[in-house]
């Protein structure tokens, strides 16, 4: 827009008129609003990433406590013939039960 205004100003000056000068406060306000919107979206993205990381840490902490608490039960299941894959399925079920409400 400034290119068009400067071109029109040069043409009007050569024809004999005064130089054209324009100020557009609405465009300046829009650019300030755009910058504010960009900063706020960046801030919200950072907050979201931190909250996602914290929810992952929370799920890990809950699972580690659950595995420690159920170590005897998991050992008994292993003694009775449960395979590692079956024990991992039990732990994955518990992990999904913790993870779904956390996200």
N, C-alpha and C positions, 0 to 999 in steps of 0.2 A: 504494500500500500504506500510506503514511503517512496518507492521508486516511481510510482505513477504520479504522486504529488510533486516530486522534484522535477520530473519531466514536464508536467503541466506548468510548473513555476518557471522553468527555463523558457518554454514556448511563450508564455504570457509576457515575460520580461523582454524577449526579442521583438515581440509585436508592439510593445510600448506600454504595457500595463504594469501595475505593481506586482511584486513577487507574491506568490500564493503561499500562505503558511496555514497549516491546519493542525489543530490539536484534537485528539480524540480521547477524551477521558474514559469513554466506555471501553475502548480497546485496552487502555492501561489498566482499568479495573478488572477486565477479563483476564489479563495476563497475571495480575496479582492473585486472582482467585484460582487460576490454574496452578500457580506455584504452591499456594496453600493446600489445594487439593492433592497435589503430588506429594507434598511433605506428610500430610495426614495419612495418605494411603501407604506410604513407606513406613510410617510409625506403626500403623495397624498390622502391616506385614511382619515387622520385627516382633511385635507383641504376640502375634499368632505363632511365629516360629518358636519363641521362647516357651509359650504355653504347650505347644506340641512336644517339645523336648522334655518339659517337666512332667507331662503325662506319661511319656515313655519311661522316665526315671521312676515314677510312681508305680507303674505296672511292674517294672523290674524288681523294685523293692518288695512289693506285695508277693510276687512269685517266689522270690528267694526266701521270704519268711514262710510262705506256704510249703515250699519244698523242705525246709528245715523242720517244720512242725510235723509234716507227714512222712518224714524219712523212714520211720518204723513201718508205717503202712505200705509205703512203696517197696521196702525191703521184704515185707511179708508177701506182697503180690509177686515179687520176683522169685521168692522161695517157692511159691505155689505153682510157678511155671509161666508167669506172664513174661512176654518178651519185651525187649527195650522199646520196640515200636509201639506196643500197647501202653507202656508207661508214658511214653512221649505223647501219645494220644490223650491220655488222662490229663497230663500237664498242659497240653495245648487247649483242651476244653476249659480248664481253669483259667488259662491265660486269656482266652477270648471272653470269658465271663468277667474278667477284670478290665479288659481293654475296651470293650464296647461302651460301658458307661463312662470311661475316662475320656473318650474322644467326643 
